[in-house]
Amino acid sequence: MDRTALDRLRGELRPDQIDTSPSALDLHARGESWDAVLSPGVVVYPESTEDVRRVMAFAHESRTPVTPVAVNSSLGGHTVPIRGGISLDLTRMDRIVEIAAEDFLAVVQPGVTYPRLNEALRATGLFFPVDPGAEASLGGMASTNASGTLAVRYGVTRDLLLGLEVVTPGGRVIRTGGRAPKSSSGYALTQLFCGAEGTLGVITEVTVRLVPRPEAVMGARAAFADVRGCVGYVADLIQTGLPVARCELVDAAAVAAIRQHLGLELPALPTVFLEFHGDDASVRSASALALELAEEHAATEASRATDPEALSALWRARHQAYYAMVAVNPGMANVITDVAVPVSRLAEVIDGSLAAAARTGAPTYLIGHVGDGNFHLTLFFAADDAVARARVEAAYGEMVELALAAGGTSTGEHGVGLRKLPYVRAEHGDAVDVMWAIKDALDPHGIMNPGKKLPQREGGSP
Ligand SMILES: Cc1cc2nc3c(=O)[nH]c(=O)nc-3n(C[C@H](O)[C@H](O)[C@H](O)COP(=O)(O)OP(=O)(O)OC[C@H]3O[C@@H](n4cnc5c(N)ncnc54)[C@H](O)[C@@H]3O)c2cc1C
């Protein structure tokens, strides 16, 4: 960014909101599970919608690229400012604006994290049920349409958004949706900005739906001799219609990483972890039926867990699983798949994906929100080994192809970022041109998180 532009930007905000120090630029040059490093020209910390409006008006006029970033936990280069410009760090916009328990909703600034919101909701008996592994922000979660271990019961972020405040790339402040539990008015702009990965505007306020905390919670786990056993069990379990709130598969390699790094005692076998929410009688009978079914599927070990402390330790460990895998592969780069497929096709797609991963020789870990057909294979390789990288990238492509052929998607929850760009056209065909038309209408100068989410136009640049 040139000096004159920087001086103009400095005129819009306080000095401590604009940072060009090497440490700030370096911190905003990288993301999780994406090892290319590209610095922004400046890091800007807005504290209000008006601050964002000023920055966007400046960026629009000067054609400066803007990359929004919050907790920076997205997995695929979403926040790496590949065209330089402004890294718009929203973490200072962290106020819980309102909790309206009587209307089952909360209004927050985008930098509020979901654990903080849930802490603030503790006395109300309500909670916000989307729980990605990292302590992500509500703005980031809305922008990636995040989900997590509870999506099988409560839905994904998009299902729980009532409305947004957004600053458009031209610097206009708009409101989408509202506070009513339902509406048929206007186009569904809330749903459009949700999952846009910061390519259509900056979310400056989020109104979310809350749900009652369950009266009773019961955990269960079933270990099997192999992954196929786990998947066959899950497919049947989902078909029973039992009130499953969590249904996670962790393979033997991932269990070993969790044991080694987090010290949790678990059988070193592929395991399905379950949780049931409801009243006391319903969770007891559901978990009993789940265990019976596990026996029918020849589980090698199956048990229930009622102790709340043990249960929360288990889910904490599940949320830390990625860091456990990174810790046992020090200094290595990784890629994470995020395909989602119909549950009936899960077994064949997991089998094919594991075979593709095995051909690379890379250390591989399988973890999945399998109750909703979504699983992640994480493959590790030496960052400076071009051959290993190419092999892993090729296997990644094969895995996405398998998912698409099964009627699935390249990304169930992480979003496209840079990682899944090569597969967007194959997944959406000519609908990509409609997406570009929307992008052009909202962001005519292409300043919002350029180079992400949509693949190159045919014969043009993104
Ligand atoms: C250990 C680990 C476990 C994870 N588990 C899950 C999981 O289970 N489920 C899941 O869905 N994800 C998971 N993720 C990925 C990640 O947590 C989610 O993608 C999350 O939604 C990102 O939130 P964030 O605040 O970190 O956003 P960031 O990473 O900072 O940004 C994400 C995207 O949103 C854009 N953005 C951020 N804020 C705004 C805003 N206010 N307005 C417009 N655009 C904005 C950014 O430009 C970027 O494109 C995991 C990540 C890690 C590291």
The ligand as an SDF file (V2000), in Angstrom:
LIG
                    3D

 53 58  0  0  0  0  0  0  0  0999 V2000
   -8.9320  -27.0590   15.9230 C   0  0  0  0  0  0  0  0  0  0  0  0
   -9.9620  -26.5720   14.9580 C   0  0  0  0  0  0  0  0  0  0  0  0
  -11.1780  -27.2160   14.9170 C   0  0  0  0  0  0  0  0  0  0  0  0
  -12.1750  -26.7550   14.0430 C   0  0  0  0  0  0  0  0  0  0  0  0
  -13.3780  -27.4080   14.0400 N   0  0  0  0  0  0  0  0  0  0  0  0
  -14.3630  -26.9500   13.2250 C   0  0  0  0  0  0  0  0  0  0  0  0
  -15.6410  -27.5730   13.2180 C   0  0  0  0  0  0  0  0  0  0  0  0
  -15.8850  -28.5330   13.9290 O   0  0  0  0  0  0  0  0  0  0  0  0
  -16.5940  -27.0590   12.4100 N   0  0  0  0  0  0  0  0  0  0  0  0
  -16.3660  -25.9650   11.6060 C   0  0  0  0  0  0  0  0  0  0  0  0
  -17.2810  -25.5130   10.9140 O   0  0  0  0  0  0  0  0  0  0  0  0
  -15.1530  -25.3850   11.5800 N   0  0  0  0  0  0  0  0  0  0  0  0
  -14.1530  -25.8350   12.3600 C   0  0  0  0  0  0  0  0  0  0  0  0
  -12.9310  -25.2250   12.3410 N   0  0  0  0  0  0  0  0  0  0  0  0
  -12.6990  -24.0880   11.4300 C   0  0  0  0  0  0  0  0  0  0  0  0
  -12.9970  -22.7100   12.0370 C   0  0  0  0  0  0  0  0  0  0  0  0
  -13.0290  -22.7340   13.4490 O   0  0  0  0  0  0  0  0  0  0  0  0
  -14.3180  -22.1530   11.4760 C   0  0  0  0  0  0  0  0  0  0  0  0
  -14.1890  -21.9960   10.0780 O   0  0  0  0  0  0  0  0  0  0  0  0
  -14.7460  -20.8240   12.1090 C   0  0  0  0  0  0  0  0  0  0  0  0
  -16.0250  -20.5120   11.6300 O   0  0  0  0  0  0  0  0  0  0  0  0
  -13.8090  -19.6640   11.7930 C   0  0  0  0  0  0  0  0  0  0  0  0
  -14.0990  -18.5950   12.6850 O   0  0  0  0  0  0  0  0  0  0  0  0
  -12.9990  -17.4700   12.9670 P   0  0  0  0  0  0  0  0  0  0  0  0
  -13.5470  -16.5110   13.9490 O   0  0  0  0  0  0  0  0  0  0  0  0
  -11.7160  -18.1090   13.3130 O   0  0  0  0  0  0  0  0  0  0  0  0
  -12.9200  -16.7820   11.5310 O   0  0  0  0  0  0  0  0  0  0  0  0
  -11.6350  -16.4390   10.6500 P   0  0  0  0  0  0  0  0  0  0  0  0
  -10.8330  -17.6600   10.4240 O   0  0  0  0  0  0  0  0  0  0  0  0
  -10.9500  -15.2690   11.2120 O   0  0  0  0  0  0  0  0  0  0  0  0
  -12.3740  -16.0390    9.2820 O   0  0  0  0  0  0  0  0  0  0  0  0
  -13.0820  -17.0030    8.5670 C   0  0  0  0  0  0  0  0  0  0  0  0
  -13.6490  -16.4090    7.2630 C   0  0  0  0  0  0  0  0  0  0  0  0
  -14.6570  -15.4730    7.5840 O   0  0  0  0  0  0  0  0  0  0  0  0
  -14.3130  -14.1680    7.1260 C   0  0  0  0  0  0  0  0  0  0  0  0
  -14.7420  -13.2670    8.1950 N   0  0  0  0  0  0  0  0  0  0  0  0
  -14.3890  -13.3010    9.5050 C   0  0  0  0  0  0  0  0  0  0  0  0
  -15.0840  -12.3620   10.1770 N   0  0  0  0  0  0  0  0  0  0  0  0
  -15.8780  -11.7360    9.2830 C   0  0  0  0  0  0  0  0  0  0  0  0
  -16.8270  -10.6760    9.3600 C   0  0  0  0  0  0  0  0  0  0  0  0
  -17.1340  -10.0940   10.5150 N   0  0  0  0  0  0  0  0  0  0  0  0
  -17.4460  -10.2650    8.2220 N   0  0  0  0  0  0  0  0  0  0  0  0
  -17.1810  -10.8530    7.0290 C   0  0  0  0  0  0  0  0  0  0  0  0
  -16.2890  -11.8560    6.8990 N   0  0  0  0  0  0  0  0  0  0  0  0
  -15.6580  -12.2990    8.0100 C   0  0  0  0  0  0  0  0  0  0  0  0
  -12.8310  -14.2010    6.8390 C   0  0  0  0  0  0  0  0  0  0  0  0
  -12.4650  -13.3300    5.8010 O   0  0  0  0  0  0  0  0  0  0  0  0
  -12.6400  -15.6540    6.4350 C   0  0  0  0  0  0  0  0  0  0  0  0
  -12.9630  -15.8140    5.0790 O   0  0  0  0  0  0  0  0  0  0  0  0
  -11.9190  -25.6530   13.2000 C   0  0  0  0  0  0  0  0  0  0  0  0
  -10.6750  -25.0140   13.2440 C   0  0  0  0  0  0  0  0  0  0  0  0
   -9.6940  -25.4650   14.1070 C   0  0  0  0  0  0  0  0  0  0  0  0
   -8.3810  -24.7500   14.1470 C   0  0  0  0  0  0  0  0  0  0  0  0
  1  2  1  0
  2  3  1  0
  2 52  2  0
  3  4  2  0
  4  5  1  0
  4 50  1  0
  5  6  2  0
  6  7  1  0
  6 13  1  0
  7  8  2  0
  7  9  1  0
  9 10  1  0
 10 11  2  0
 10 12  1  0
 12 13  2  0
 13 14  1  0
 14 15  1  0
 14 50  1  0
 15 16  1  0
 16 17  1  0
 16 18  1  0
 18 19  1  0
 18 20  1  0
 20 21  1  0
 20 22  1  0
 22 23  1  0
 23 24  1  0
 24 25  2  0
 24 26  1  0
 24 27  1  0
 27 28  1  0
 28 29  2  0
 28 30  1  0
 28 31  1  0
 31 32  1  0
 32 33  1  0
 33 34  1  0
 33 48  1  0
 34 35  1  0
 35 36  1  0
 35 46  1  0
 36 37  1  0
 36 45  1  0
 37 38  2  0
 38 39  1  0
 39 40  1  0
 39 45  2  0
 40 41  1  0
 40 42  2  0
 42 43  1  0
 43 44  2  0
 44 45  1  0
 46 47  1  0
 46 48  1  0
 48 49  1  0
 50 51  2  0
 51 52  1  0
 52 53  1  0
M  END
$$$$
